[in-house]
Amino acid sequence: MNHFELIDGELHAEGVALSAIAEAVGTPVYVYSTATLTRHYSLLRGALDDHRGALGDSLIAFAVKANSNLSVLATLAKLGCGADTVSEGEIRRALAAGIPADRIIFSGVGKTDAELAFAIDTGVRQINLESGAELDRLIAVAESKGASPSIAVRVNPNIGAGGHAKITTGGATDKFGVPVEEAIDLYVRATASPHVTPVGLACHIGSQITDLDPMEAAFRTIRGVAETLRDKGCEVTRLDLGGGLGVPYHGQTDLPSIADYAAMCARVLDGLEVEAAFEPGRLLAANAGVLVSRVIQVNQRADGRRFLVLDAGMNDLMRPALYDAFHDLVPVTPREGEAKAYDLVGPICESTDIFARDRQLAPLQAGDLVAFLSAGAYGAVLSSEYNSRPLVAEVLVDGDRWAVVRPRPSYDEMWAREPKADWL
């Protein structure tokens, strides 16, 4: 469920008309719903709490990469949410948004020594290691600081899943984590070091997963690794199960529910006596945001092909170009009339700047406002100023109030970031 609905024939975000935001801020603009963020977090929190016996005092650590806007993060922080981060910048964002360090997980396959040092100094909850080389570097950094940070070893279970090959992360050829036998050896080696404190294992096999079976298989593999390590005398108190549960971009009604997902996790971990962590991103944020755009013109060709040219481009919403991703498009103020087929395109000078082909839509014309739905995750975070287009603005709505939470820069502000060489 989301809180973007027609009220008196016009699409609203909670109590605010999207047309009012577009008029004040311009387009394109991302609009986020506080009520939807809150509802999604609360549903997951409640489902996990129903299985405290198996999952312990579980942590929900929002995947900051999905939507790193400070106001979005602060909204989740007020609810008790933690953060899954993959860079020093994301750690700093989480802290700035009010998420305490002991609820921040530091993941990522390419952490620099400086980032590892920052994570140690900050006192993050745990550092998820992804290779033996990284363990060696972390031990050296920690020894120089007289520290022993908590770590988890990310296991690659050779089980990949996800909505697209480019968002699958658990297969044998994926760069993430280490194979099972290597993970066991790595954990044992880490246990012998006084400069790191192994506390658990981590796993994340992909994104936009719409079938619980591969997740369950991966989690059972991780449980087996934990049991093997305990047999070797190692302490394992945490299992980080990552994220990846899919959302209904196509309006599907047959996706696994949050309750089913939590019950499956509990079934797998029952009796292991660990504290679970979860790293949802898309699950919390995708349906909490829309991208509002304005129709520039309709290009009608003699062969019948019809291009709906929007002022939002692939630099504003990259997912269709990157992953062939589907986003429903709806008019902000629908008009009656027979549906027509449109190719949805943006103004960027690239053939990949296309959102959809042959999309059946009610009649649209120049000046109309439209909204890409389910755009709250991996939308604004992937945006750029390609073609020297100002970075897309972001707005947060809460009931009948709203605020610009990332302003669109002026051209002068864009140029000011690029000082000319002094000999020019």
N, C-alpha and C positions, 0 to 999 in steps of 0.2 A: 504494500500500500504506500502511496505517496500523497502529498498534500498540494498537488497541482490539479485544479478542477475548474470546470466552467461555472461561472457565477454570472447570471444575467447575460448569458451568451458570450462571455469573454473569459479567457483562461487567466486564472489567478494562481499566485503562489501564496498559500494560506489566505490571508485577508487582503492581499495587495494585487491589484491588476498588473499584469506584465506589461501592458501598454504604458502604464504610468511610469514604470521603471525605465522602459525604452525611451520614453519622451525626455526623461530627466537625465539619463546617463548616456544615451545613444546605444547603437548596436554595432557589432555583436556584443552580448553581455551574458555572462553566466549568472544564474540566480539559484541560490541554495535555500532549502527549507529547514529551519530549525526543528520544526515538529517532526519531519521525516527522519532526520538524523537521530533525534531523541527516541522515536518509536523503534527504529531498527536496532539501536543499541540496547534498548530496554527488552526487546524480544529476545535477543541473543543472551543478554545477562540473565534473564529469567529462565531460559531453557537450560543454561549451564548450571545455574543454582539449583535446579531440580535434581541434579546429579552430583551434589557435593561429595557424596560418599565415594564415588569413583574418580571425580575430577579434582577434588580438593578445593581449596580457595583459589579458583582459576583466575587467570589474568586475561583480559581482553586488551590486546595491544594493537591499536589501529595502524594499518600500513600507511605510513605518512606519504609514501610515493603515490598513493591513489589520489589524494587531495591534500596538499600541504598548506592551504590557506590558513593563516593564523587564527582567524575567527572560527573556521570550521574546527580546527584543533582545540581551540578554547571551549567551544560548545561541548565537545566530547570530553574534555578534561573535567568540566564541571559535573559530568555524569559519573566520573570515576575511571574513565578509560585511560589506558596506557598508550604507548607508542612503539611500533616496530619501525626502526630507522635503518638506513643503509649508507649514511654519510655523516660527517661532522655537521654539515649544514642542517640536515634533518634533526639531528640531536638538538642543535641549538634552537631550531624552530619549535620542537616539542617543549623544551624548557621555557622558551619565551611565551608559549601558549598556556603555561601553568601545569604541565604534566611533570610530576616529580621524577627525579632521576631513577629512583628505585622501581619505577614502572616503565622504564625505557629499555628495550632490547636493541642491541646493535648487531645487525646482520650485514650481509653483503660479501661478495666474493673477492673484492679488491680493496680492502681497507689499507690505508697507508699507515706507516709508523706514527705519523703525526696524529692521525685520527684515532689510532689505538691509544696513544698517550692521552688524548683529550677524553676519550671514553673512561679511561682509568681515573683521571683527575676528577671527572664529573661524578663518578660513582654509579654508573648505569647498573641496572639489575643484572644483566649478563651480556657477554659477548659471544655470539654464535660463530664458531670457527668453521672454516670451509676447506682447510687443507693442512698438511703437515708443515708446509713452508710458512703458513700464517701462524701456526702454533710456535714455531721457532722464533719468529719475529716478535710475537706477543710476549714470550718468555723473556726475551732480551729487553724489551721495553719495560715490562713489569719489574724485572730485576733492577733496572736502573733507577726505578722509583721506590724500591722496597715494598712493592705491592704484590697482591695475589688476587687478581680479579676473578669473579665467578665466570665460568665459561660453559657453553654447551657445544657439542659437536654436531654439525649438520650432516645427516646421513642422506645419501642418495640411494633410494631403495630400488632403483631400476624399474620404477613404475611411473610412467609419465601420463599426465592427463591435462585437459584444458580445452578451451573453446577454439584454439588455433595453435598450430605448430609453434608459433613464435611466443606463446605464453605457456608452454609446457616446460617444466623445470626439473622433473624427477626422473628423466630417462638416462640411460647409460651414457649417451653422447652429450648431455647437457652439462654446462660448466659448474653447476651448483652442487655443493656437498661432496662427500667422499663415499665410495662403495662400502658395503657393510663390513667386510673383513678389515679394510683399512681403517674404518671408523672405530672398530674395537681396539685395534693396535694403537691408534692415536689417543683414544681415551685412557688406555692403560699407561701410555707414556706421559700424558698430561698429569695423571694421578701421582706419578713419581716426582713431579716437579714441585718445589716449594713456592714457585712464582705464579702459578695459576691454580684455581680451585674448581675442578670439574663438578658440575651440579646436575647435568642432564644432557638430553639429546634433543635435536631439532629436525624438522622435516617439513618440506613444502613442495608438492609435486606439480603444481600448476595453478592456473587461474581460470575462472568461468567454467568450473566443473559442474556438470549437471547430472552426474551419476555417483552415488555414494560408494559403489563397489571398489573402484581403484583407490579411493581414500582409505577405506577400511583395510584393504590389502596392505597399503603402505604403513598404516598405523600399527597393524599386527607385526609387520617387519620390525618397526621401531621398538615395539614392546619386546620382541625376541632379543634384540640387541641389548636392551636394558637388563633383561634377565641374565643374559650371558655375562654382561659386565658385573652384575652382582655376584654371580658364581665365581668370578675372578677376584672378588673382594673389593670391587669398586663401589662407591656410593653414587646412586642415581636417584635424585629426589624430584626432578622436574622433567616433563616432556612438553616441548614446544611443537604443537601440531600444525603450525602455519595457518594459512587461510585457503582461499580458492573456491569456496562454495558459490555457485553461479546465481545470477539474478535474471529475471524475465525481460530481457531486451525485446523479445518478440511477443510479449504478452502471454507467455506460456503459463499453463496452470498445472502442469505435471512435474514441476521441478521439486526436488527434495525440500521439505520444510526445514526451518531452523530447528524445530523440535526433533525431527527425525535425525538430523545431523548430530545434535547434542546427545541423543540416545545412542547413536552408533558409537560415538567417541567414548561414552561411558561404558558401553558394552565391551569395547576393546581394552580399556584401561582398568576395568573392575578388578579389585584385589591387588593391584600393583602398588598402591599407596604412594602416588606421586601427585605433584601439583601441576596441573595442565596450564598451558598458555595457548592463546589463539590470536591469529594475526589477520583479521578481516580488513579489507579495504573497500573493494567494490560492494561487498554485502551491505556495508553501512552507508556508503556515499553515493553509489550510482544513481539510484532512484530518488535521491535527495536533491538532485540538481537538473536544470535544463539550460540549454544554450538558446537564447533568443536572437533571432536574426531578421533582417528585413529583405524583402524581395527587391532587387535592383531592377530587373526586367525579365520578361519571358521572351526567349529567342525561339521563334517558330520557323522551322525549315520547310521547304517545299515537299520533302519526302515524308512529312508528318512528324518528324522528331521534334520534341519540345524540350528546351533547356530552361529550367528554373534557376536563374542566376541570383545567388544570395550574396549578401555582404559579409558573411562568415566563410572562411576558407579553411583549407587543410592546416594552415598555421594556427587556427583557433581550435579546431577539433580534428586531431590527427588519426584517431582510431580507425576510421574507414580506410584511409590510405595505408596505414601500417598493417592492419589485421583483417581487412575486408569486413570490418565490424558493421553491424546493423544498428541504426538508431531510428526509432519512429519519429516522423515529422508531422506536426499538427499545426493548423492555423491558430493564431491567438484569438482571432474573431472569425469563427467559421461562417461561410456563406453557403447558401443552397445552390445546387447545380449538379450536373452529371460529372462524375469523377473522370479525370483525364490522366494519361500517363506522362510523367515528367522525368527527365534526368536532372537530378539535384546537383548543382555545381557551384563552386565558389569563384572568386575573382583572381586566384593565384595563377601565375604563369607556369603551370605544370599540368601535364595530362592526368596526373594522379589526383588532382584537386577535384574529386568527384565523390559525393556522399552516397549516391544510389543511382541505379538505372531503372527506368520504366516503373517508377513509383506511382501508384494510383492515388491521386489526391483530388479533393474538391477544387473547383476553379480558384486560381490565384492570379494576382496581378501586381504590377509594380506598386511598391509602397506597403504591401501587406506585411504584417509581422507573422513569423512562424517560430516554432519552438522545437528543437531537437530534444527528445525525452531521454531519460536515463543517462544524462551527461555529467553527473556529479563526480564520477571517478575516471581518472586518466583522461581528463578533458583539459582544463586550464593548466594543469601541471605540465602537459606536453606542448603547450602553446609557445609560439615564437614570434619574432618580428620579421619573418621572411617577407621579401618584397618591400621592406621598410614600412610595414603596416604596424600601427601601434598595438602593443600587447592588449589582449582582450580584457575588459573590465570584469570584476566579480562583485556580486551583491548578496548579502545575507538577509533573509526575511525571518521575522519572528512575530507571528500573529499579524497585526495590522501595521507594524513598524518595519522599516528596512534601512540598511546602511550599505554604502559602498565600502567593500572590504579589500578591494584592490583597484585603485583608480586607473583609468586608461591614461598612459603618459601623453603629453603633448609632443609635437615634433621637436620643439626646442629642448625638451627634457631628454628625448632620445639622442639628439646630436651632442648634448652636453656630456654624455657618457663616453664620447670618443674624441679626446683631445687630439688635435692635429700635431704631427711631428713638427718640432720647432724650426726645421729647415724648409717647411712648406709655406 
